[in-house]
Amino acid sequence: MSEAGTKSDPGSAVGRQGRSIIYLVTEDWYFLSHRLPMARAAQRAGYRVHVATRVDKGGAEIEALGFTLHRLDWQRGSTNPLHLVSMVRQVRALYQRVKPDLAHHVGLQASVVGSLAALGLPLARVNAMTGLGFAFTSRRMKARLLRPFLSLLLRLLMRNPAAMALVQNPDDRDGLIGMGVPSAHVALIPGSGVDVDNFVPLPEPEGEVNVAFVGRLLDDKGIRPLIAAHQMMTDNGETVRLLIAGEPDPANPASIPQGEIAAWGRRPMVEVLGQVDDIRTVWARAHVAVLPSRREGLPLSLLEAAACGRPIVASDVPGCREIAQHDVNAFLVPADDPGPLAGALTVLAREPALRARFGAAGRALAEDRFSSRQIGVATVELYDRLLKIDGGLLPLPARAS
């Protein structure tokens, strides 16, 4: 049984009885893959948990976990002002009907919509910045135009005394404070954690070395420089197979076209796996994990790889360097530069003893700092603080009857 299902969280369950939390998430799959440990920790602590999201295939699983599901008509990635207004109205009506004590908004878009919907309501809110997203990482003109507007909006919305911004790494914390968000309204919890009882150290596979990328197939994830780096290695005579697990994300402007992905699969020693239901099967095949992203919150794929005892090569950027620590369990390289990426991968491909050392260190990091048990406890403590349970710090207005 996993760690998330065997231990209870400390604190006053009596103080939480009758209290409810609603998670506002753009996609059901993202809630299940990235926020489930937090929600289960809140549920075990005594909170009633609601989930509001666009439902694709995960609705039955969410309800089977004992959460109350609310289906939303969400068009993720839309910049149409009319759609924004429609979503704010839809979410506000939901908040007025359900009357949750606290709303946990997951991601930049949900934080903006949920915060606008909550204006004037007696509702605590956690605005989780799961990385600052396309508008803050992309070099495209659309992103550069959106950036000042979103910065101003975040600064205004996060100043609410009942609101707390939640970030996953120190760089994002400093970025929000730099935008004018008060430091007292920014909390840092490193990700949603990894179940270290489910993701366990795996023996290295025999045969040729496999390097695995796990994530959405976006330009911002560095997948194009990775393809170029792999070609360099092949040209230099390295026999290394590249495994690519994940799918494009059409709602994201940085999504890789399907035709380009298909072309990668026709390259020698490149295997495009698509969506993989049990990601442990990828790490069982892989010798090295790679994520040459431009910026992350705290990448779940690298947390899971580290828990499985896999060495890492990642970009030296916010988010990645929290779990990928240079010359401890990983090599960090510049983003968007195939040469150093190819060099780091080549070193690990040639040196099994170094892979073993990095892999053991990564497992220790996952256990010591990033287990879902630890992250769940820290998240419940944040909820308690906002709701003044067990001496919480932030006073909230009286709830409407």
N, C-alpha and C positions, 0 to 999 in steps of 0.2 A: 504494500500500500504506500502511496506517495506521502511525502512529508506534509503536504497541504491537508491531508485527510486524517492525520493521526494525532495532531496536537491542538490544544485549545490556546487561545490568546489570552494574555493577562488583561486585567482591567475590570471595570464595573459593568457586568452584563445587565445588572438591575437598572443602572442608569440609562442603558441603551434600549430597554424594552419599550416597544411602541414607537421607537424612532425609525425613520426610513431614509434610505439613500437611493437616489436615482442616477444611473450612469447614462449619460448622453453620448452616443457613439455613432459615427457615420455608417459603419458596416457591422453586421452581426459577426462575421468571421474575425474582424479585428478585435472585437470584445473577447471572443473565445480564445484567440491566440495570444493577446497581449495584456488583457486586463482581468482575466478570470481569477488569478491568484489573489488580487486585491479584493474582488467582490466576494470570494469565498471566505477570506479572512474577516471581512465585515459581517458576513452572514453568521459565521461561527461566534463572533463577538456579541451577537444579539441584535444587530440591525436587520430590518426588513429591506430587501434589495429589489429594486426595480431596474429594468434595462430598457431604454428607449433607443431604437435604432432602425435602420432600413434592414428588412429581413430578406435574406436570400435562401440559404440552406441551413442556417444555424438556429432557427426559431425553436424547433422541438428540443434541441439540446439545451438551450438556455432555460426553457421552462422545466425540463427534467431535473435541472439543478436546484429547483425550488425558487427561482427568481420570477418576478412578475414582468412579463414582456409587453412592451408597448411598441407597435409598429408605426414607423414614420415614413413619409413619402419624401425621402432625401435624395437630392441630386448632388452627390459629392463632386467637388471641383467646379461647380457652376459659379460664375461671377456675375450672373444676371441679377440686378438689384431687386427685381420683382420676385425672383425665387428666394432671395434672402429675406424679404419682407414676409413671404408666405411661410417660410420655415420658422421665423421668429414667432409669428402668430400661432402656428401649430404647436410649437414647443411651449409657449406661454399658456395656451389653453390646457395643455397636459399638466403643467406645473400647478395651475389653479385647481385642476380636478383632483390630482393625486395628493397635493399638499405635502411633498417630501420635506424633511428637515434639512437635507443637504443634497445638492446636485454635484456630481463629479463629471465635469465636461472633459472628454478625451480628445485631445488634438486641437490644433489651431482653429479649424472651422467650427467645431462643436463649441469651443470656448467662446468664440465671437457670438454665435447664434444663441447659445445658452445664456450668456451674460446679458445680452440684450433682452431676451425673453424674461429674465429674472428681475429686471429693473422694477423697483418698488415692491417686490414680494418679500415676505419674511423668510428668506431662504438663504442659507449658507451655501457657498459654492467653491469648489476646487476646480481651477482651470489648469488642466494638465497639458503642458507643452511637451509633446512627445518628440521633440526636435522642432526647430522653427519653420520647417516646411519649405515648399517650393518658392514662396515669395521671398524668403530670406536666404536661400541657397543657390537659386538658379541665376545664371547670368543673362537670361533672356530679357528683352525689353518689357514684356508683360510683367515679369516679376519685379523689375526695377520700378515700374510705375505703381505697383501695388504696395511696395515696401513702406513708403512714408505714410500712406493712409492707414495701413495695418498697425504701424508703430504707434501712431496717434490714438487709434481705437483701443489698442491694448493698454496704453498708458491710462486712458480714461476709465476703462472697464475694471482694471485691476486695482484701482484706488478705492473701490467700495470697501467699507470696513468689514463686511461679511464675506469678502472674497480672499482667496489665497491662490497665487500662482504656484503650480507644482512643476519643477523641472527635474531633469534626470542627470545633469552634469554641471560642473561649476561654470563652464563657458556660457551656457544658456542662462544660468542665474545672473551672471555679470552682464549679459546682453540685455536682459529685461530691466535690470537696475539702471543700465545705461540709457534705456528708453524713457526712464522716469518712473518706473514702477517702484514704490517704496520697498526697501529691503525687508522690512518687517512683514511684507505680504508676499514674500517669495520663499518657498520651502524646497529643499532638495532631497529627493528620495531616488536612489539610483535604479530606475527602471521598475518593472513589475516582478523581477526576480525569475529564477529558474528552479524548477523542481529537481533538486539534486538526488532524490531517490528514484526519479524516473529517467533522468539523463545521467548516466553513470559512465565511468571510464571504460572505453572499448579497446580491445586489442587492435593493433595495426593490421590491416589486411595484407596479405602476401601479394607479390607481383609488382607490376608497374606502379609508380607513385601517382596518386590521384589528388588533385587540388579541387576543392569544392567551394562554389559561391552559392549562398542561399539568400534569397531576398526578392523583392519586386524588381522587375527588369526595367529599370529607369536609368536614364543618362546620368542623373545625379548620384546613383549608386556606384559609378565608376566601372560599369560593365564594359564599355567600349575600350578604355585603357587596358582592362584586363584581357580582352581579346587580343589587343595589339601586343601585350606583354607575352601572352602565350605563343603568339606567332614568332616573336623574337627567340623564345626558348626553343621552339621547334627548329628554327633556322640554325640555331647553335648546336643542334644535335641532341637536345635534351628530350628524353622519352617520358613526358609527363602528360597525363590525361586531365582535361578540364571538365568538371561536372558543373552544370548550371541548373540549379533547382529554383523554380519560381515562374511567375507569369507576368506579362505586361499589365499595366494599370491604366486603361484608357481614360479614366477620370483625371489622371495626372498629366499635365502638359509635357512632362519629361519622359513619358512612356516610350519605350523602344517599339518601332513598327514591327508587326508580326513577320513581314517578309525578311527583315534583317535578322530576326531571331532564327527563322528557318534556315537562312544562309549560314549562320554559325554552326548549326547542327550538321551541315554538310562538310565542315572543315575536318581535316584529320585530327584525331585525338581530342575532339570536342563532343561532349554528349549533353544534349539539352533534355532535361528530365521533366520539365513542366512542373505542375503543382504536385507536391509529394505530401500525402496525408500524414505519414509518420516520418518526421524529419530525422529520427535516429537512424533510419536505414541509409540516409546519405552519409552521416558521420561514420557509420560502420564501414562504408566503402572508402572514405577519404583519409588521406594522410595529413593534409594541411587544410585549414579554413582560410578563406580570403574574402576581404571586403574593402575594396579601394574607394570608398564613398567620399563625397565632398563634405558631408556633415551628417551627424546622427544625433538622436537623443541619447539612447543607449541601446545598441542593436541586439535584439533578442537572439539573432542567429549566432552571434559571437559568444553570447552567454551560454547558449546550448552547446556550441562547439567546445568551449572551455570546460564545461561540466563533463563532456565526453572525453576529455583528455587530449584534445587536438590542438597543436600549435597554430598560431595565427599570423597572417600577414594582413595588415590593414593600413589605411591612410592615417597620417599623423594629424587628425582633425578632432574637433569636439565630439564627444560621444564614444568614438572608437577607442580613444586612448584611455578611457576609464577601465575597460576590460582587457584591452590589448596593451600590455605594458612592455615597452621596448627592452629587449634583451633579458626579459624575465620569462614571459610566456609568448612573446611575439616579436616580430620585426615591424616597425612603423616606417612608412615611406611617404614621400610627398604625393598629394593627390594629383590626378591627371598627368602622371609621368610614367609611361610604360617601362622605361629603362630601369629605374630602381626597383620597381615592382617585379620585373623579370629577374633581377639579380637576387632579391630576397627569396623569391620562390625557388630559385635554382639552388641556393645555399641549403634550404630546408629539404629540398628533394634529394640532395646528395648526402645529407648527414642524419642518419637515423638516430644517433645518440642525442643530437641536439633536439630533434623532434620529441624524443622521450622526455628530455629535461623540460622543455617548454610545455609539453602536455601535462606533466605532473604539476608544474607551477600554476597552470591555468585552472586545473581542477581545484587546487587549494584556494585560489582566488574566488572561484564560484562558491565554494563551501563557506568561506570566511566572510564574504562581503555581499554576495548577490543571491543568496538562497531565497526562494519565495516565502519561506517562513519568516525570515528577517524583514523582508520588504512588506509583507502583510501586516506584521506587528507595527512597523513604522507608519504605515498608512492609516491603520485604525487609530493610532495615537494622534495623527493629524486631524482625523474626523472628530475625535473626542475634544481636541483642543478648540476647534471651531464651534462645537456645540456646547462647550463648557461642561463637559462630563469629566469627572475626576479632576476638577481644578483647571479646566480649559481656560485659555487666555483671552479670547476675543468675545466680547458681549454681542448678542444678536437681538434684533427687535422681537417683540412678542409675536407669536404665531397668530395668524388670523383664525377666527373660529369657523 
